Amino acid sequence: MAQFKEVYKCSICGNIVEVLHAGGGTLVCCGQPMDSMAAKTQDQGAEKHVPVAVDLPPSACQVKDGIKIKVGEAEHPMVAEHFIEWIEINTVDGKSGKKFLKPGEKPESDFYTRMDIASVRAYCNVHGLWELKK
């Protein structure tokens, strides 16, 4: 059974689905069950994918609290063949925010919330799903 916030990918066409409401049954695409994507939490090799959280100073935003999320300790490539498609924050109260990115943009985003962050995820079009748990 699919769980809230799980990410699934079709191994045939590449469709990606994030579960927004858990229910019974199996997610199917192209006539076969979709693959659940387990988030990786530790970098391996030269490329860095694990999101990094940096607190923003109060002057950087209108609300008091902000956080900058960068992907990788060293900046992740952002070329058409290899880039971060999105960055997402999840708060302890179940809210989330997501920023979609395109090749050529910086692999980072500012998020503003007064809630504690539970986790941050990023999706690389080549290496899949990555997560930083706070």
Order of alpha helices (4+ residues) and beta strands (2+ residues): beta-beta-beta-beta-beta-beta-beta-beta-beta-beta-beta-beta
